[in-house]
Amino acid sequence: MAELVYPPVIACARTMFKVQGLKFDIRGTENVPRQGGALLVSNHIGYLDFVFCGLTTLPAKRLVRFMAKESVFRHKVSGPLMRAMKHIPVDRSEGMHAYAHALDALRGGEIIGVFPEATISQSFTLKSFKSGAARLAMEAGVPLLPMALWGTQRLWTKGHPRNLGRSKFPITLRIGEQMRPQENEKAGALTRRLRLRVQELLDDAQRTYPGKPSGPADRWWLPAHLGGTAPTPEEAAARDREQQPQPS
């Protein structure tokens, strides 16, 4: 079936990035399979991460179907676009439906994108991973594509105002080699190995990132262990708990 919506959305995003003057450093696109299913797994630090993740598969002429929270599909603007681009809604109270949908798509040769931390990391460090990505890849018999991105939090992230003007920010994207389960490896062990690989890619992205804070007030986008003023992982976890909806 022809893709009537996804290509124009990509073109619009590229135009927006050009207007913003974003400077991309993308490495590892050769690891994206030219055909067949795969599961793209990335860290999550900003609201636009799915757009940037999708850029990395374009050299292979592939599109990514992302698993996203169901509320995004109910929005009057984003909802129709998400459905037309064949992304997958995730209702956390009915997770098996989304799992089955993603499994069918992987077996049908699609690349599925997931953020196994489940929510944006407000500390900009790597949180624990849910095991769903590993279980999906194992059941579908497809490779995992570990990925890390950095710099996207400077555009739009949780708890900070949007900065979508001509910022000229650097954006760093890294895709690692394909991963498959080892002999007799369980989903939990594969998840731990996957997280370690994403951490290695994130370390590289942070180490090679050319952007620097413009002054003391601009250190918010750096994690505490790199000299920034972002909350520590423990402080960020406390914020996440406070922001969760309370039962009525």
MIROVO-161238 format. One record per residue (C-alpha): residue number from 1; residue in three letters; x, z, y. Coordinates in Angstrom, 2 decimals. Example, Ala and Ser with C-alpha at 12.3 -4.5 7.8 and 13.67 -1.06 7.14 Angstrom:
2
- num:residu:east:up:north
- 1:ALA:12.30:7.80:-4.50
- 2:SER:13.67:7.14:-1.06
//
This chain:
248
- num:residu:east:up:north
- 1:MET:0.00:0.00:0.00
- 2:ALA:1.33:-0.96:3.45
- 3:GLU:2.61:1.81:5.69
- 4:LEU:0.57:1.29:8.86
- 5:VAL:1.25:4.60:10.63
- 6:TYR:4.64:5.94:9.54
- 7:PRO:6.83:3.11:10.99
- 8:PRO:5.24:3.29:14.47
- 9:VAL:5.65:7.08:14.46
- 10:ILE:9.35:6.66:13.58
- 11:ALA:9.77:4.14:16.38
- 12:CYS:8.09:6.53:18.82
- 13:ALA:10.39:9.38:17.71
- 14:ARG:13.49:7.23:18.15
- 15:THR:12.38:6.26:21.63
- 16:MET:11.82:9.92:22.48
- 17:PHE:15.30:10.81:21.21
- 18:LYS:16.84:8.02:23.30
- 19:VAL:15.04:9.24:26.41
- 20:GLN:16.26:12.78:25.72
- 21:GLY:19.81:11.50:25.31
- 22:LEU:20.26:13.30:21.98
- 23:LYS:23.65:12.77:20.34
- 24:PHE:23.48:12.54:16.55
- 25:ASP:26.15:13.35:13.99
- 26:ILE:24.68:12.41:10.61
- 27:ARG:26.74:12.52:7.43
- 28:GLY:25.83:12.12:3.77
- 29:THR:23.12:9.46:3.97
- 30:GLU:24.79:7.69:1.03
- 31:ASN:23.51:10.53:-1.17
- 32:VAL:19.88:9.49:-0.65
- 33:PRO:18.65:7.50:-3.68
- 34:ARG:17.54:3.95:-2.90
- 35:GLN:14.65:4.27:-5.34
- 36:GLY:12.92:6.90:-7.43
- 37:GLY:11.72:10.39:-6.67
- 38:ALA:13.82:13.10:-5.05
- 39:LEU:13.25:16.46:-3.38
- 40:LEU:14.84:16.88:0.07
- 41:VAL:15.54:20.57:0.76
- 42:SER:16.58:21.78:4.21
- 43:ASN:17.05:24.89:6.30
- 44:HIS:14.38:25.48:8.95
- 45:ILE:15.22:26.46:12.54
- 46:GLY:12.81:24.50:14.74
- 47:TYR:9.36:22.96:14.96
- 48:LEU:10.72:19.38:14.93
- 49:ASP:12.95:19.78:11.88
- 50:PHE:10.79:17.53:9.71
- 51:VAL:11.32:14.66:12.18
- 52:PHE:15.09:15.04:12.05
- 53:CYS:15.15:15.42:8.27
- 54:GLY:13.21:12.18:8.00
- 55:LEU:15.89:10.33:9.96
- 56:THR:18.46:10.89:7.24
- 57:THR:16.63:8.78:4.65
- 58:LEU:16.07:5.73:6.87
- 59:PRO:19.42:4.07:6.05
- 60:ALA:18.23:4.02:2.42
- 61:LYS:14.92:2.53:3.64
- 62:ARG:13.04:5.56:2.33
- 63:LEU:10.25:7.65:3.86
- 64:VAL:9.80:11.38:3.27
- 65:ARG:6.45:13.03:2.51
- 66:PHE:6.69:16.60:3.77
- 67:MET:4.88:19.64:2.46
- 68:ALA:3.46:21.40:5.52
- 69:LYS:1.07:24.25:6.17
- 70:GLU:-2.55:23.26:5.97
- 71:SER:-3.36:24.30:9.56
- 72:VAL:-1.29:21.36:10.84
- 73:PHE:-3.69:19.00:9.05
- 74:ARG:-6.68:20.60:10.80
- 75:HIS:-5.33:19.85:14.28
- 76:LYS:-7.26:17.05:16.01
- 77:VAL:-4.07:15.14:16.91
- 78:SER:-1.51:15.97:14.22
- 79:GLY:-4.05:16.09:11.38
- 80:PRO:-4.95:12.38:11.24
- 81:LEU:-1.28:11.43:11.64
- 82:MET:-0.13:13.76:8.87
- 83:ARG:-2.74:12.42:6.48
- 84:ALA:-1.99:8.80:7.37
- 85:MET:1.72:9.40:6.70
- 86:LYS:0.78:10.88:3.31
- 87:HIS:2.28:14.30:3.94
- 88:ILE:1.07:17.11:1.70
- 89:PRO:-1.00:20.06:3.00
- 90:VAL:-0.09:23.50:1.66
- 91:ASP:-2.74:26.20:1.59
- 92:ARG:-0.77:29.32:0.69
- 93:SER:-3.84:30.87:-0.93
- 94:GLU:-4.25:27.78:-3.15
- 95:GLY:-0.67:26.73:-3.68
- 96:MET:-1.11:25.08:-7.07
- 97:HIS:-3.08:22.19:-5.55
- 98:ALA:-0.19:21.29:-3.25
- 99:TYR:2.28:21.75:-6.14
- 100:ALA:0.31:19.31:-8.31
- 101:HIS:0.05:16.83:-5.43
- 102:ALA:3.81:16.96:-4.84
- 103:LEU:4.54:16.67:-8.55
- 104:ASP:2.44:13.50:-8.81
- 105:ALA:4.19:12.05:-5.75
- 106:LEU:7.65:12.79:-7.16
- 107:ARG:6.76:11.20:-10.47
- 108:GLY:5.44:8.23:-8.52
- 109:GLY:8.87:7.71:-6.94
- 110:GLU:8.39:9.41:-3.58
- 111:ILE:10.88:11.58:-1.67
- 112:ILE:9.26:14.93:-0.92
- 113:GLY:10.61:17.17:1.85
- 114:VAL:10.41:20.96:1.68
- 115:PHE:11.66:23.96:3.64
- 116:PRO:12.14:26.63:0.95
- 117:GLU:12.52:29.42:3.50
- 118:ALA:8.77:28.84:4.13
- 119:THR:9.00:29.73:7.85
- 120:ILE:11.37:29.11:10.76
- 121:SER:14.39:31.40:10.67
- 122:GLN:14.41:33.26:13.98
- 123:SER:17.95:34.48:13.32
- 124:PHE:19.08:30.85:12.74
- 125:THR:20.71:32.01:9.53
- 126:LEU:19.61:31.05:6.05
- 127:LYS:16.76:33.15:4.65
- 128:SER:15.97:33.58:0.96
- 129:PHE:14.59:30.51:-0.83
- 130:LYS:11.29:30.24:-2.66
- 131:SER:11.77:28.83:-6.16
- 132:GLY:9.08:26.16:-5.85
- 133:ALA:11.52:23.37:-4.94
- 134:ALA:13.65:23.97:-8.00
- 135:ARG:10.59:24.18:-10.26
- 136:LEU:9.18:20.94:-8.83
- 137:ALA:12.43:19.04:-9.30
- 138:MET:12.87:20.32:-12.84
- 139:GLU:9.32:19.48:-13.89
- 140:ALA:9.37:16.04:-12.25
- 141:GLY:12.86:15.24:-13.54
- 142:VAL:14.17:14.27:-10.10
- 143:PRO:17.30:15.29:-8.17
- 144:LEU:17.44:17.81:-5.36
- 145:LEU:18.93:16.65:-2.07
- 146:PRO:20.38:19.68:-0.23
- 147:MET:20.45:19.32:3.53
- 148:ALA:21.32:21.31:6.64
- 149:LEU:20.54:20.67:10.29
- 150:TRP:21.81:22.31:13.44
- 151:GLY:20.98:22.03:17.13
- 152:THR:17.28:21.33:16.65
- 153:GLN:16.43:24.91:17.63
- 154:ARG:17.58:24.12:21.17
- 155:LEU:14.66:21.70:21.59
- 156:TRP:11.73:23.77:20.31
- 157:THR:11.65:26.85:18.15
- 158:LYS:9.66:30.00:17.62
- 159:GLY:9.71:32.46:20.50
- 160:HIS:11.31:30.11:23.03
- 161:PRO:9.95:27.50:25.47
- 162:ARG:10.19:23.82:24.64
- 163:ASN:13.07:21.82:26.10
- 164:LEU:12.03:18.22:25.50
- 165:GLY:13.48:16.66:28.66
- 166:ARG:16.74:14.76:28.98
- 167:SER:18.87:17.52:27.46
- 168:LYS:21.59:15.36:25.84
- 169:PHE:21.86:18.01:23.12
- 170:PRO:23.98:17.28:20.05
- 171:ILE:22.05:17.24:16.76
- 172:THR:24.04:17.66:13.54
- 173:LEU:22.61:16.64:10.15
- 174:ARG:24.30:16.97:6.76
- 175:ILE:23.07:15.77:3.35
- 176:GLY:24.92:16.93:0.25
- 177:GLU:25.33:15.27:-3.11
- 178:GLN:22.35:15.18:-5.44
- 179:MET:21.86:18.28:-7.59
- 180:ARG:20.28:18.55:-11.02
- 181:PRO:19.77:21.56:-13.29
- 182:GLN:22.60:22.42:-15.62
- 183:GLU:21.98:22.75:-19.34
- 184:ASN:19.50:25.57:-20.03
- 185:GLU:19.50:26.55:-16.34
- 186:LYS:16.42:28.42:-15.16
- 187:ALA:14.61:27.79:-11.88
- 188:GLY:15.91:31.03:-10.37
- 189:ALA:19.54:30.14:-11.08
- 190:LEU:19.06:26.62:-9.74
- 191:THR:17.45:28.05:-6.60
- 192:ARG:20.45:30.32:-6.01
- 193:ARG:22.84:27.41:-6.51
- 194:LEU:20.77:25.23:-4.19
- 195:ARG:20.74:27.88:-1.47
- 196:LEU:24.53:28.25:-1.75
- 197:ARG:24.96:24.51:-1.28
- 198:VAL:22.66:24.43:1.75
- 199:GLN:24.65:27.35:3.17
- 200:GLU:27.88:25.37:2.74
- 201:LEU:26.34:22.40:4.54
- 202:LEU:25.03:24.66:7.31
- 203:ASP:28.48:26.24:7.73
- 204:ASP:29.96:22.75:8.11
- 205:ALA:27.27:21.70:10.60
- 206:GLN:27.88:24.81:12.71
- 207:ARG:31.67:24.48:12.50
- 208:THR:31.67:20.85:13.66
- 209:TYR:28.89:21.20:16.23
- 210:PRO:30.25:20.15:19.64
- 211:GLY:27.68:21.93:21.81
- 212:LYS:28.53:25.17:23.59
- 213:PRO:26.36:27.64:25.53
- 214:SER:26.27:26.87:29.24
- 215:GLY:26.53:30.57:30.08
- 216:PRO:25.60:34.07:28.87
- 217:ALA:21.85:33.39:29.12
- 218:ASP:22.25:30.27:26.95
- 219:ARG:23.64:32.09:23.92
- 220:TRP:20.14:32.66:22.47
- 221:TRP:20.41:29.68:20.10
- 222:LEU:23.55:31.02:18.41
- 223:PRO:23.23:33.50:15.52
- 224:ALA:24.66:36.95:16.04
- 225:HIS:27.57:36.38:13.63
- 226:LEU:28.72:33.45:15.81
- 227:GLY:28.59:35.50:18.99
- 228:GLY:25.05:34.60:19.99
- 229:THR:22.12:36.72:21.06
- 230:ALA:19.67:35.57:18.38
- 231:PRO:18.24:38.47:16.38
- 232:THR:20.10:39.56:13.29
- 233:PRO:18.51:38.64:9.94
- 234:GLU:17.15:42.18:9.68
- 235:GLU:15.66:42.06:13.19
- 236:ALA:14.19:38.61:12.51
- 237:ALA:12.59:39.84:9.29
- 238:ALA:10.96:42.69:11.23
- 239:ARG:9.62:40.19:13.77
- 240:ASP:8.21:38.03:10.97
- 241:ARG:6.36:41.03:9.56
- 242:GLU:4.94:41.88:12.99
- 243:GLN:3.74:38.30:13.51
- 244:GLN:1.97:38.02:10.18
- 245:PRO:-1.84:38.14:10.41
- 246:GLN:-3.19:41.58:9.61
- 247:PRO:-6.01:41.92:7.07
- 248:SER:-9.36:42.66:8.67
//
